[in-house]
């Protein structure tokens, strides 16, 4: 069976589509699964060993120069490669006009089908016009978790029932020559994913400082990543009150994934990198301040603790209790062999 997944963006949405691959391979062990994704997330999708061909989709870049001959050639090449194969199932788990158009361009075998969402969930960017490209449209409840939504589309298309927790199946990012990056400590470390695009999603600086003070007793450094100048300035301001903090250099995406995957503890707001740590089932505390927790909370592992909710940020004491629980659990667990990303 040949299957094509269409989920092009964003970082968190692409990540939350990963369990679909494991579900499909569990029920169709010999399936070939290809994926259309925005070019920025190709390396993330490559971390899943169950994905075959990846079709980079560069709409964000193409639309800046649609009149250029080079751009038109690149689009033609994308379409030709996409249409060079036929699929038994084509699944659009995003439900946008652009993903519907990709589904429309892809070829389905005789007897195959194109399956997508019949409706969006609360607050999603669903576009109903995408249904015109479907053979089958799958309805979901208005408050369906971001991970479950894609799994339900695939299950309806494949004729099976979801009866296991989400399994992301991601390999650790490989380091060149298995060398540890210069920025990564040799000893266990903690990460604060404090930065996020929406200001309302941020947790107060004073809270992070209070949490860092309590973590000094662990002896582990706290690594502060950043993604833009404003986040770097915030990290610098936090670090002046955190003797155990280290401000990281700018990290490319795979290094940021490696940072999350190799951490002893991750504390972060509702952002893609926090969800990556949860996908690897690292001890993770997800902090929700302005977004609904039901949408993306890590609910597949007891190593993930979700705190706060829309308009209800958690108190410092809530996070401190969660840290104590996760660190006690980690200290009582059998030692695991180091991964290639941390060795």
Residue pairs with C-beta under 8 A, 6 or more apart in sequence:
1 28
1 30
1 31
1 32
1 88
1 89
2 31
2 32
2 34
2 85
2 86
2 87
2 88
2 89
2 109
3 24
3 28
3 31
3 32
3 33
3 34
3 87
3 88
3 89
3 90
3 91
4 33
4 34
4 35
4 36
4 85
4 87
4 89
4 90
4 91
4 106
5 17
5 20
5 21
5 33
5 34
5 35
5 36
5 91
5 93
6 35
6 36
6 90
6 91
6 92
6 93
6 94
6 99
6 102
6 103
6 106
7 13
7 14
7 17
7 35
7 36
7 37
7 92
7 93
7 94
7 99
7 150
8 14
8 36
8 37
8 38
8 57
8 59
8 94
8 98
8 99
8 102
9 37
9 38
9 40
9 41
9 60
9 94
10 38
10 272
11 40
11 41
11 44
11 253
11 272
11 273
12 146
12 271
12 272
12 275
12 296
13 94
13 146
14 37
14 38
14 41
14 44
14 45
15 44
15 168
15 272
15 275
15 276
15 279
16 146
16 147
16 150
16 275
16 296
17 93
17 150
18 48
18 168
18 169
18 170
18 279
19 147
19 150
19 151
19 166
19 167
19 168
19 169
20 91
20 93
20 150
20 151
20 153
20 154
21 33
21 48
21 50
21 51
21 169
22 50
22 167
22 168
22 169
23 151
23 154
23 155
23 158
23 160
23 162
23 164
23 167
24 31
24 33
24 50
24 154
24 158
25 31
25 33
25 50
26 164
27 158
27 160
28 158
32 52
33 50
33 51
33 52
34 51
34 52
34 53
34 54
34 55
34 85
34 87
35 45
35 51
35 53
35 54
35 55
36 54
36 55
36 57
36 82
36 102
36 106
37 45
37 54
37 55
37 56
37 57
38 56
38 57
38 58
38 59
38 60
39 56
39 57
39 58
39 61
40 60
40 253
41 253
42 54
42 56
43 253
43 254
44 253
44 254
44 257
45 51
45 54
46 54
47 170
47 171
47 172
47 173
47 257
48 168
48 169
48 170
48 171
49 169
49 171
50 169
53 85
55 78
55 81
55 82
56 78
57 78
57 102
58 74
58 78
59 98
62 71
62 74
62 75
65 71
66 72
79 105
82 102
82 105
82 106
83 105
83 106
83 107
85 107
86 107
86 108
86 109
86 112
87 106
87 107
87 108
87 109
87 112
88 108
88 109
88 111
88 112
89 112
89 113
89 114
89 115
89 157
89 158
90 103
90 106
90 108
90 112
90 113
90 114
90 115
91 114
91 115
91 116
91 150
91 153
91 154
91 157
92 99
92 100
92 102
92 103
92 114
92 115
92 116
92 117
92 130
92 133
92 134
92 153
93 116
93 117
93 149
93 150
93 153
93 154
94 117
95 116
95 117
95 120
95 124
95 126
95 127
95 130
96 125
96 126
96 127
96 130
97 127
97 129
97 130
99 116
99 130
100 116
100 127
100 129
100 130
100 131
100 132
100 133
100 134
101 133
103 114
103 116
103 130
103 133
103 134
104 133
106 114
108 114
108 135
113 135
113 136
113 157
114 133
114 134
114 135
114 136
115 134
115 135
115 136
115 137
115 138
115 153
115 156
115 157
116 130
116 131
116 133
116 134
116 136
116 137
116 138
116 153
117 126
117 130
117 137
117 138
117 140
117 149
117 153
118 131
118 137
118 138
118 139
118 140
119 126
119 128
119 139
119 140
119 142
120 126
121 140
121 141
121 142
121 143
121 144
121 146
121 149
121 295
122 142
122 143
122 292
123 292
123 295
131 137
136 156
136 157
138 152
138 153
138 156
138 157
140 148
140 149
140 152
143 292
143 294
144 152
145 294
145 295
145 296
145 297
145 299
146 295
146 296
147 166
147 296
147 300
148 162
148 166
151 162
151 166
152 162
155 161
155 162
165 299
165 300
165 301
166 299
166 300
167 300
168 279
168 280
170 279
170 280
172 258
172 261
172 262
172 280
172 339
172 340
172 341
173 254
173 255
173 257
173 258
173 261
173 341
174 340
174 341
175 181
175 258
175 340
175 341
178 340
178 343
180 186
180 342
180 343
181 255
181 258
183 248
183 249
183 251
183 255
184 258
184 259
184 262
184 342
185 221
185 223
185 246
187 220
187 221
188 220
188 264
189 220
189 221
189 222
189 223
189 263
189 264
190 215
190 218
190 220
190 221
190 222
190 223
190 263
190 264
190 265
190 266
190 267
191 222
191 223
191 225
191 259
191 260
191 263
191 265
191 266
191 267
191 268
191 277
192 208
192 211
192 212
192 222
192 223
192 224
192 238
192 245
192 267
192 268
193 225
193 260
193 266
193 267
193 268
193 269
193 271
193 273
193 274
193 277
194 202
194 203
194 208
194 224
194 231
194 234
194 235
194 238
194 268
194 269
195 202
195 225
195 226
195 227
195 228
195 231
195 234
195 235
195 269
195 271
196 202
196 269
196 270
196 271
197 271
198 290
198 291
200 289
200 290
201 269
201 270
201 271
201 289
201 290
201 291
202 269
202 289
203 269
203 287
203 289
203 313
203 314
204 313
205 234
205 237
205 238
207 316
207 319
208 238
208 242
209 238
209 241
209 242
210 316
211 267
211 316
211 319
211 320
211 323
212 222
212 238
212 241
212 242
212 244
212 245
213 242
214 320
214 323
215 222
215 244
215 323
216 243
216 244
218 327
220 244
220 264
220 265
221 244
221 245
221 246
222 242
222 244
222 245
222 246
223 245
223 246
223 248
223 259
223 263
224 235
224 238
224 239
224 245
224 246
224 247
224 248
225 235
225 248
225 251
225 256
225 259
225 273
226 232
226 234
226 235
226 247
226 248
226 250
227 250
232 247
235 247
236 247
238 245
239 245
239 246
239 247
248 259
251 259
256 273
256 276
257 273
257 276
258 341
259 273
260 266
260 273
260 274
260 276
260 277
260 280
260 282
261 276
261 277
261 280
261 282
261 339
261 341
261 342
262 339
262 341
262 342
263 277
263 282
264 282
264 283
264 330
265 282
265 283
265 284
265 285
265 323
265 326
265 327
265 330
266 274
266 277
266 278
266 282
266 283
266 284
266 285
267 284
267 285
267 287
267 319
267 323
268 274
268 277
268 284
268 285
268 286
268 287
269 286
269 287
269 288
269 289
270 286
270 287
270 288
270 289
270 290
270 291
270 296
274 284
274 286
275 286
275 296
275 298
277 284
278 284
278 286
278 298
278 301
278 304
279 298
281 300
281 301
281 303
281 304
282 303
283 303
283 326
283 327
283 329
283 330
284 298
284 303
284 304
284 305
285 304
285 305
285 306
285 307
285 319
285 322
285 323
285 326
286 296
286 297
286 298
286 304
286 305
286 306
286 307
287 307
287 308
287 313
287 314
287 319
288 297
288 306
288 307
288 308
288 309
288 310
288 312
288 313
288 314
289 308
289 311
289 312
289 313
290 310
290 311
291 310
292 309
292 310
293 306
293 308
293 309
293 310
297 304
297 306
298 304
298 306
299 306
302 329
303 326
303 329
305 322
305 325
305 326
307 314
307 318
307 319
307 322
308 314
308 318
